[in-house]
C-alpha cells in the first residue's frame, strides 16, 4: 500500500511542482502586465519566423548550415519584446541543433530582456515532429482518420507531444479540425475527412493526447485547433479562396469539432485565412469574438495564420492598407499576429493605440492570454527540459506505433476473386512513380514545407524496398516518372511478361497548401496509359495509391484486379503496404471520405434525398474490405419511442464468419426521415473498431441521447424534431420515433 502510494506521488510530483492554480496564474499575469510598457505588450502579440533572427538574407534565405544571428535575435527580443518565434525556414534540423536554437533564444529572453519573459516557440508538428531528423513520423491526418481508431490516434499524438517537447518546443499548430467537405482542396489530407462526427471524435482524442492533464508536464505541449472555421470548403476547391456558407450549415458541419475540443481544454486556436460570405475570418468579430470567445467560451490564445492579417488588405481587399488590416483584426479578436517576416505589425499596432483607435485595454486582454499560456506551460521555470529526459525520442518502440497506424489506415478497396494476399511464391513486378519514393508516402510538411526536398531519412523503406524484404528476388522493378514516358511504359509491359502479378504504385507528388491546387481531379493521362497497358498484358494488376485526396480512378479502375488505398502513410508506410499485400496484416482501414466516381460526382455520403440521383461513387464513405468477412445480426433498439431526456440503447452482434482474425469498424448511422430542413439521408452518429477471431461474435453497444440526433435549423437553433428516425448498422435497419420536438 505504502509503495503504491509513493509511486503515485512520484508520478504526480513533477506535475505539482510547476502547475499553478488559476488564481496564482492570474496574480502572476497581472503582476507582470502592470510592469510592461506598451512596446513590450505589443511585442508579446508579435510572432516572427526563425528566419527573422537567423543569419541570411531576409525574408527567405537562411544561411546553410543554419545559425542564429545574435544581433537580430536581440533586436527582436530586447527592442521589440517579441513574444513568439515559430517554424524552421523550410527545412528540418537535428534534435541537437534544435536544442541549441531554443536554448539560445530562451537564454536571451530570460536574461537580457527587462522582464525576462520566455519565448513561446511554435511549430507545425502535424504528422509527428516533422521538422526534426530522426523523429517519429506518422500517417497524415487523413490516414489516421482511416484507422477509425481514436486510441491509436491518441498514441501517435502523445509521441508527437513527447518528441516536440524533446526538441524544446512547447506549442504545436495541430490538430486540424477542418472538416474536409471539399476533396479537391490541397489541404484535404491534413483533415480527418469529410464527416463531422469522425473529425470531432478523432480531433478530441488528438488534442487530449497532445495536452495531457497538464501542459506544464514535460511530456506535453499546447495544441492549436485550426483553422477556425470552415477552411476546407472553398467554393471552387482552390486554397485561400472564398467560401459561401449559411450560418446553420456552419454550425451543423464545421462547429462541433471546435466545441468539443474547446470543452476539452484546448489552449489555442488558429484562424481560417480565407473569407466566408465575403468577410475574411481574421476581420470578422462575429466569428472571432461573438462565436468563438463568447458563445464557445474560449479563453485561450487566438493566433492568426501566416501573414493573414496583412492578407485582409492585399488578398481579400477588405482593408485599404496594412494598418487598417491590423485594426480590423485586433478589433475582431486576434491575440497574436503570425506576421511573419518583419516587425511592421508591432509598429502599426503601436501607432493605432497611440492614435486612440485601439485601446490599451484591448491590448491587455491579448497579452494576458499570451502570458497565461506561458505560465501554464511552465516556461518561466523550465523554458526547456534536459535532453536526457527524453530517452525514447525516435525509438523503436515509437516507430512501431507509426507502423501500426499505417497498417490500420491502409484500406483495401477492391480484391477481385480474393487475389490478395499474394502467395509466398509470387513473382511480382513493382512499378509506378510512388513505388520507390519515400516522399510520395509522406506528402507535404515532411522535413520541408512542401515535402519535396530530398529527404534526409533515405534509409526508410519505400514500397519497393519493403516488397523486396518480403519477396526477395521474386521482385522486379521498372522505374517510371510522374509523367510516365512511352519508353517507360514499354519497359514495364515487357517486364510484366516474367511476372505473375503487377503492383502498380500511383498517386500524387508531395505538396502543401496552394502548391497543391488542381484544376483537374484526374490522374495524369500518362499514368492512366501505364495502368491500361499493364492491364492489357493479362497479368493481374494491384493498384496501390499514395495520395492525399481521392484522384479519379474511373477511367481504369475496372481493369485493376485489386486496389489498395494507402493515403499518405509516412515513413513506415512501405512496410505496412507490403504487410497488407503479403497478408501478414489483415487490412482494417475504412475510407474517411466518399471516393468520387467522376470529376462531377462530388456528392458526399450525407447528401440530401434530392441529391440521390446524382450519387455515383467509386467507393462509399466508411468502406474498406478485409481478408475475412463479418456478419451483422440481432440489431436491438431498446425503445420504439423517445422523449426529451431519454437515452436510446442500440446494440448489434458482429461475427467474424471468415477464416482469419480481423478488425471491423462498426458504424452507426441514423437518418431523420422528415425534417423542417431537408435532412441528409443519414449521418454517422457512432462507431467502434473491434477485433474478432474467426467465428467469434461481439455485441457492440451505442448510447444515443436526443441531442445526438438534433440538427441546426434554418433559424440557427439546435433542435431534434419529432418524427421517425431510421437506424442503420451494417446491412441491418431499424426505426424509432421521437415523440416531441426538443430544443437545445
Ligand atoms: C500556414 C498554414 O495555413 C498553417 O496551417 C500553419 O500552421 C502556418 N502556416 C504556420 O506554418
Boltz pocket constraint, residues with backbone or C-beta under 6 A from the ligand:
constraints:
  - pocket:
      binder: B
      contacts: [[A, 87], [A, 124], [A, 173], [A, 226], [A, 273], [A, 305], [A, 306]]
      max_distance: 6.0
